[in-house]
């Protein structure tokens, strides 16, 4: 075997070893990332946030012309006591909205998960929202608000189990 052939063979072997080492390193890195608890936690956090933002938006959007669809969406976005309250008060609330003939739309401005207990299936979200209300005779009005929501995981989905106004400003001095 000539010297040139040996040099080419040695270079090919070296490149093969380097490529194999890189492939092994990349495979191990991918496996570690795929099985990392922090990745799974981040995925659940993102799912909870998306569900929380959507549910808060759903509960602040309602059109008197398509009331049943809107109220069905409210119910499908919620669970627990909040869901029960919405179901129990549905007829009375529907009468009020029909009489007022309002159209309310909401837009999420921003949101954050403030707490997540993945094992217990509970999360809390803070959602900034712009709600636009259009009455039949008058201009539409916008109101920005911050809402705190509690989520409960039901099966593979997160649903809103409580909703309230977030406090604004600092705590008063004693």
C-alpha positions as CSV (number, residue, x, y, z in Angstrom):
1,X,0.0,0.0,0.0
2,X,1.4,3.3,-1.0
3,X,2.0,6.2,1.4
4,X,-0.8,8.3,-0.3
5,X,-3.3,5.5,0.1
6,X,-2.4,5.1,3.8
7,X,-2.8,8.9,4.3
8,X,-6.2,8.9,2.6
9,X,-7.3,5.8,4.6
10,X,-6.1,7.4,7.8
11,X,-7.9,10.7,7.0
12,X,-11.1,8.8,6.1
13,X,-10.9,6.8,9.4
14,X,-10.4,10.0,11.4
15,X,-13.3,11.7,9.7
16,X,-15.5,8.6,10.3
17,X,-14.6,8.6,14.0
18,X,-15.2,12.4,14.3
19,X,-18.6,12.1,12.6
20,X,-19.6,9.0,14.7
21,X,-18.6,10.9,17.9
22,X,-20.6,13.9,16.8
23,X,-23.6,11.7,16.0
24,X,-23.4,10.0,19.4
25,X,-23.1,13.3,21.2
26,X,-26.0,14.9,19.3
27,X,-28.1,11.8,19.9
28,X,-27.4,11.8,23.6
29,X,-28.1,15.6,23.8
30,X,-31.4,15.1,22.0
31,X,-32.4,12.2,24.3
32,X,-31.5,14.2,27.5
33,X,-33.5,17.2,26.3
34,X,-36.5,15.0,25.4
35,X,-36.5,13.4,28.8
36,X,-35.7,16.5,30.9
37,X,-38.3,17.3,33.6
38,X,-37.9,21.1,33.0
39,X,-38.9,20.6,29.3
40,X,-42.1,18.8,30.4
41,X,-42.8,21.4,33.0
42,X,-42.3,24.2,30.4
43,X,-44.7,22.4,28.0
44,X,-47.4,22.2,30.7
45,X,-46.8,25.8,31.6
46,X,-47.3,26.9,28.0
47,X,-50.4,24.7,27.7
48,X,-51.9,26.2,30.9
49,X,-51.1,29.7,29.7
50,X,-52.7,29.2,26.3
51,X,-55.8,27.6,27.8
52,X,-56.1,30.3,30.5
53,X,-55.8,33.1,28.0
54,X,-58.4,31.6,25.7
55,X,-60.8,30.8,28.6
56,X,-60.6,34.3,30.0
57,X,-61.1,35.7,26.5
58,X,-64.1,33.4,26.0
59,X,-65.7,34.5,29.2
60,X,-65.5,38.1,28.2
61,X,-66.9,37.7,24.7
62,X,-70.6,37.4,24.1
63,X,-72.9,38.5,21.3
64,X,-76.7,38.8,22.0
65,X,-77.3,37.6,18.4
66,X,-75.5,34.2,18.9
67,X,-76.1,33.9,22.6
68,X,-76.4,30.1,22.9
69,X,-73.1,29.6,21.1
70,X,-71.3,32.1,23.4
71,X,-72.8,30.6,26.6
72,X,-71.9,27.1,25.4
73,X,-68.3,28.3,24.9
74,X,-68.3,29.7,28.4
75,X,-69.4,26.3,29.8
76,X,-66.9,24.3,27.8
77,X,-64.1,26.6,29.0
78,X,-64.8,26.1,32.7
79,X,-65.0,23.4,35.4
80,X,-65.8,23.1,39.1
81,X,-67.8,25.8,41.0
82,X,-67.3,28.4,38.2
83,X,-68.9,26.0,35.7
84,X,-71.7,25.2,38.1
85,X,-72.4,28.9,38.6
86,X,-72.5,29.6,34.9
87,X,-74.9,26.7,34.3
88,X,-77.2,27.7,37.1
89,X,-77.4,31.4,36.1
90,X,-77.5,30.8,32.4
91,X,-81.2,31.5,31.7
92,X,-81.3,34.7,33.8
93,X,-78.1,36.0,32.3
94,X,-79.3,35.2,28.8
95,X,-82.5,37.2,29.4
96,X,-80.4,40.2,30.6
97,X,-78.1,40.1,27.6
98,X,-81.0,39.7,25.1
99,X,-82.7,42.7,26.7
100,X,-79.6,44.9,26.6
101,X,-78.7,43.7,23.0
102,X,-75.0,44.1,23.7
103,X,-72.0,42.7,21.9
104,X,-68.9,42.2,24.0
105,X,-65.6,41.2,22.6
106,X,-62.3,40.6,24.4
107,X,-58.7,40.7,23.3
108,X,-55.9,39.3,25.4
109,X,-53.1,41.9,25.7
110,X,-50.7,39.7,27.7
111,X,-50.7,36.8,30.1
112,X,-48.5,34.9,32.5
113,X,-48.6,31.8,34.6
114,X,-48.0,32.8,38.2
115,X,-48.2,29.4,39.7
116,X,-48.1,25.8,38.4
117,X,-48.5,22.6,40.2
118,X,-48.3,20.0,37.4
119,X,-48.7,17.0,39.7
120,X,-51.9,18.4,41.3
121,X,-53.2,19.7,38.0
122,X,-53.6,23.3,39.2
123,X,-52.4,26.6,37.8
124,X,-52.9,30.3,38.2
125,X,-52.7,32.8,35.4
126,X,-52.7,36.6,35.3
127,X,-54.3,37.9,32.1
128,X,-54.4,41.5,30.8
129,X,-57.4,42.1,28.6
130,X,-59.2,44.7,26.6
131,X,-62.9,44.3,26.6
132,X,-65.0,46.2,24.0
133,X,-68.8,46.6,24.7
134,X,-71.1,47.7,21.9
135,X,-74.6,48.7,22.9
136,X,-77.3,49.1,20.2
137,X,-77.6,52.8,20.5
138,X,-74.2,54.3,21.4
139,X,-70.5,54.1,20.6
140,X,-68.5,51.2,21.7
141,X,-66.5,51.5,24.9
142,X,-63.1,49.8,25.8
143,X,-62.0,48.8,29.2
144,X,-58.7,47.3,30.1
145,X,-58.5,45.0,33.0
146,X,-56.3,42.4,34.7
147,X,-57.9,39.2,35.7
148,X,-56.6,36.3,37.9
149,X,-57.7,32.9,36.9
150,X,-57.3,29.5,38.5
151,X,-57.1,26.5,36.2
152,X,-57.7,22.9,36.8
153,X,-56.5,20.1,34.5
154,X,-59.3,17.9,33.4
155,X,-57.9,14.9,31.4
156,X,-55.5,16.5,28.9
157,X,-57.1,19.9,29.0
158,X,-56.8,22.9,31.3
159,X,-60.1,24.7,32.2
160,X,-60.9,27.8,34.2
161,X,-62.1,27.0,37.7
162,X,-62.2,30.5,39.2
163,X,-61.9,34.0,37.8
164,X,-61.6,37.4,39.5
165,X,-60.2,40.9,39.2
166,X,-56.5,41.3,39.9
167,X,-55.7,43.9,42.6
168,X,-54.2,47.1,41.1
169,X,-51.4,49.0,42.8
170,X,-49.5,48.2,46.0
171,X,-51.0,47.2,49.3
172,X,-52.1,50.0,51.6
173,X,-49.9,51.0,54.5
174,X,-50.9,49.9,58.0
